Each structure stands twice: as C-alpha cells, then as structure tokens.
Amino acid sequence: MNISTVTTKGQATIPEEIRRLLNINIGDKVSFTTIEPHTKQIMIKIIPSNVVDQLVGSLSSKVKYVDFKEVRKIAGKLLVKKYKIK
C-alpha cells in the first residue's frame, strides 16, 4: 500500500513506486477527476510534459496581442482622461 500525507499547502507526494510504474517524470502534469464523491474516490490522470508542450499555441484568440509597454501607455492616457490630469 502506498500512502502519502497531505501537507499544509494541500500537496501530496506521489510515491516513488507509483511514479516508476506509471512513468511519471518531473514536469508532467496531473489532472484530478471525481469518481465517487460519497466514497471519496478520485481518478488521477497523468499528462506527460511533452503533450503540454505540443499544445502550446494551439488555441486561437480574437484578442489582438499588444506589447506590455503599449498597454501601459494606453492605460496612462485613459487615466489622465478619467481624472483630468494635465
């Protein structure tokens, strides 16, 4: 039986035997799904880090990218206008 203690930060270590068995590596992500809430059972799914890397940039957005400096400049102009600063 593999047991892990939950820390004050809500973290628990996946035991080494389980990590080896499932080939879980540093940087892999895990997702948690509730299976049986009344029996307090969950399913943990391992998402290999290379899968996450492959998904980067796969979602599109209608929001135009604006450089951080440009955003600050626009925000500054809006604040000057709002508070009538000269």
N, C-alpha and C positions, 0 to 999 in steps of 0.2 A: 504494500500500500504506500502510495506517495502522498505525503501531507505537506502543506505549505501554510505558513502563518501570515495573515493579513497585517500589514504594518499600519502605523498611524496615518500614513498617506494613502491608505487604501490599496497598497501594492502587495502582490504576492509573487513569489518566485516559482517559475515552472521547474519542477525537479529535473536534475540532470538526466536521469534515466528516460524521462518522457521527452526531453529535448533531443536526445540522441535517437530515440525510437522514431520520432516524427521528423527528424532532420530540421529542427528549428535552429536558425542561426541568428547571430547578432544583427539587428536591423530589421528582422522580419516583423510584421505587424500581426496582431491577433484581433479577431472580432468575437464578440460575445452575443449569443442568441439565447433567449429564454425558451426552454423546452417545457418544463413543468413548474410554474410558479409556486403551486401549492406544495410541491415536494422539494422545492429549491434546487432544481436541476437546470444546468445551462449547457450549451454546446460552445466550445471554443474552436474557432476556425483559424488556421494559420494562413497568413497571406505573405508569401515569400517577398523579400525586398525587391527582387528583380521584377516582379509583377507590378509593384507600385511604381517603380522607375519607368516601366513601359507605358503606364497610363498618364504620365506627366504630359500635359499639353493636349490631351485627347478631348477635353471639354472645351467647347467654344462659348464665347460670350458676346453679347451685343454691346457691352460696355467698352468704350474705347480706352486703351491704355494711355495714361497721362503720367509723365515723369513727376516724381515727388516734388522737385523744385517748382515745377509749373503749378502743381496743386496748391502749394504754399502761397505762390504769387496770386492765384485766383482767390484763395481764401482771404488773403490780406486785403485785396480790393473789395471783396464783399463786406468785410468787417469795417473798413473805412467808410463805405457807403451806408451801412447799417447804423453806425454810431456817429456818422457825420464828422469824422476826424479829418483835420486838414494837415 
